[in-house]
Amino acid sequence: MTGVKNKTAIVTGASSGIGEAIAMHLAEAGANIVLAARRKERLEEIALKIQQKHSVHIKAVETDVTNREKVEQLVAEAKDAFGSVDVFVNNAGVMLLSFLKNDHVDEWEKMVDVNIKGVLFGVHAALPTMLEQESGHIINVSSVAGHEVFPSSSVYSATKYAVRALSMGMEKELSKTGVRVTNISPGAVSTELTEHITDEEVIENFKNRKMTPLEPGDIARAVTYAVSQPDYVNVNEVIVRPSQAKK
């Protein structure tokens, strides 16, 4: 699969931030896009925006990645609409940073459900079609927090380490099948993820952060680079970090 022109790309977590940017960039590269997230109205707004800029086909599917049947339905609808599933971007995720001593157990569970089980359900739903096609590309969005742990990231990092481990295992298992796997690890990115943090100590720490975050498009370009390589090239992992501190 060289390039993505006229291919079908499913992007989860596509209603904002990195997911929205990935969908935009893949559409610019000529892919037909299936937008997946829980906020259907927001998806429809993004679909309209893409259609106004690019001559590709767009479909919005309301999807909760923690629901296995919904993710299966997402892939089925993509196949029915466009005939194939060529790229599946496991982007949906939550970053509910908290200090362990503050005991945000419900948030720990939510991160496990979305960040790990959501990715597994995406693989489960998309992989059979890709194996049948003998082609496809699965992008798993992990995090720099999946490479190093910092105070308040213990559980979040654990989920992102899991995504990296899954990506490495998939790459080895699928190396001769025509299905490629790429793990993308963003550093700090300007998205709404931090708005969902409830731990007051973490929120206070974020106020003192000196690093200038990346923009969602910076990560989208990394994804587009990986999926645009020739069939014989598998970009296994890309780490994208901010490089400058605020002055």
HUGI-V770486 format. One record per residue. N is the residue number from 0. D_CENTER is the distance of its C-alpha to the mean C-alpha in whole Angstrom. Layout:
n=N d_center=D_CENTER
n=N d_center=D_CENTER
This chain:
n=0 d_center=20
n=1 d_center=21
n=2 d_center=19
n=3 d_center=17
n=4 d_center=20
n=5 d_center=21
n=6 d_center=18
n=7 d_center=16
n=8 d_center=12
n=9 d_center=10
n=10 d_center=7
n=11 d_center=6
n=12 d_center=7
n=13 d_center=8
n=14 d_center=12
n=15 d_center=11
n=16 d_center=10
n=17 d_center=7
n=18 d_center=6
n=19 d_center=10
n=20 d_center=11
n=21 d_center=8
n=22 d_center=10
n=23 d_center=13
n=24 d_center=14
n=25 d_center=13
n=26 d_center=16
n=27 d_center=18
n=28 d_center=18
n=29 d_center=19
n=30 d_center=16
n=31 d_center=17
n=32 d_center=14
n=33 d_center=13
n=34 d_center=12
n=35 d_center=11
n=36 d_center=11
n=37 d_center=14
n=38 d_center=16
n=39 d_center=18
n=40 d_center=20
n=41 d_center=17
n=42 d_center=15
n=43 d_center=19
n=44 d_center=19
n=45 d_center=16
n=46 d_center=18
n=47 d_center=21
n=48 d_center=20
n=49 d_center=18
n=50 d_center=21
n=51 d_center=24
n=52 d_center=22
n=53 d_center=22
n=54 d_center=24
n=55 d_center=21
n=56 d_center=20
n=57 d_center=18
n=58 d_center=17
n=59 d_center=16
n=60 d_center=16
n=61 d_center=16
n=62 d_center=14
n=63 d_center=14
n=64 d_center=11
n=65 d_center=14
n=66 d_center=16
n=67 d_center=17
n=68 d_center=19
n=69 d_center=17
n=70 d_center=14
n=71 d_center=17
n=72 d_center=18
n=73 d_center=15
n=74 d_center=15
n=75 d_center=19
n=76 d_center=19
n=77 d_center=17
n=78 d_center=20
n=79 d_center=23
n=80 d_center=22
n=81 d_center=21
n=82 d_center=22
n=83 d_center=19
n=84 d_center=16
n=85 d_center=15
n=86 d_center=11
n=87 d_center=9
n=88 d_center=5
n=89 d_center=4
n=90 d_center=1
n=91 d_center=5
n=92 d_center=7
n=93 d_center=11
n=94 d_center=13
n=95 d_center=16
n=96 d_center=18
n=97 d_center=22
n=98 d_center=25
n=99 d_center=26
n=100 d_center=29
n=101 d_center=28
n=102 d_center=27
n=103 d_center=24
n=104 d_center=24
n=105 d_center=22
n=106 d_center=19
n=107 d_center=19
n=108 d_center=19
n=109 d_center=16
n=110 d_center=14
n=111 d_center=15
n=112 d_center=15
n=113 d_center=11
n=114 d_center=10
n=115 d_center=12
n=116 d_center=13
n=117 d_center=10
n=118 d_center=9
n=119 d_center=12
n=120 d_center=13
n=121 d_center=10
n=122 d_center=12
n=123 d_center=15
n=124 d_center=15
n=125 d_center=14
n=126 d_center=16
n=127 d_center=19
n=128 d_center=19
n=129 d_center=18
n=130 d_center=21
n=131 d_center=23
n=132 d_center=22
n=133 d_center=22
n=134 d_center=20
n=135 d_center=16
n=136 d_center=13
n=137 d_center=10
n=138 d_center=7
n=139 d_center=6
n=140 d_center=4
n=141 d_center=8
n=142 d_center=10
n=143 d_center=14
n=144 d_center=15
n=145 d_center=14
n=146 d_center=17
n=147 d_center=19
n=148 d_center=20
n=149 d_center=22
n=150 d_center=24
n=151 d_center=22
n=152 d_center=19
n=153 d_center=20
n=154 d_center=18
n=155 d_center=15
n=156 d_center=16
n=157 d_center=17
n=158 d_center=14
n=159 d_center=12
n=160 d_center=15
n=161 d_center=14
n=162 d_center=11
n=163 d_center=12
n=164 d_center=15
n=165 d_center=14
n=166 d_center=12
n=167 d_center=16
n=168 d_center=18
n=169 d_center=16
n=170 d_center=17
n=171 d_center=20
n=172 d_center=21
n=173 d_center=20
n=174 d_center=21
n=175 d_center=24
n=176 d_center=22
n=177 d_center=21
n=178 d_center=17
n=179 d_center=15
n=180 d_center=13
n=181 d_center=11
n=182 d_center=9
n=183 d_center=8
n=184 d_center=10
n=185 d_center=10
n=186 d_center=14
n=187 d_center=15
n=188 d_center=13
n=189 d_center=15
n=190 d_center=13
n=191 d_center=14
n=192 d_center=13
n=193 d_center=16
n=194 d_center=18
n=195 d_center=18
n=196 d_center=19
n=197 d_center=23
n=198 d_center=24
n=199 d_center=27
n=200 d_center=27
n=201 d_center=24
n=202 d_center=24
n=203 d_center=27
n=204 d_center=26
n=205 d_center=23
n=206 d_center=26
n=207 d_center=27
n=208 d_center=24
n=209 d_center=26
n=210 d_center=23
n=211 d_center=22
n=212 d_center=18
n=213 d_center=16
n=214 d_center=15
n=215 d_center=11
n=216 d_center=13
n=217 d_center=13
n=218 d_center=10
n=219 d_center=10
n=220 d_center=13
n=221 d_center=12
n=222 d_center=9
n=223 d_center=12
n=224 d_center=15
n=225 d_center=13
n=226 d_center=13
n=227 d_center=17
n=228 d_center=19
n=229 d_center=22
n=230 d_center=21
n=231 d_center=23
n=232 d_center=21
n=233 d_center=18
n=234 d_center=16
n=235 d_center=15
n=236 d_center=13
n=237 d_center=13
n=238 d_center=14
n=239 d_center=14
n=240 d_center=16
n=241 d_center=18
n=242 d_center=22
n=243 d_center=24
n=244 d_center=26
n=245 d_center=27
n=246 d_center=31
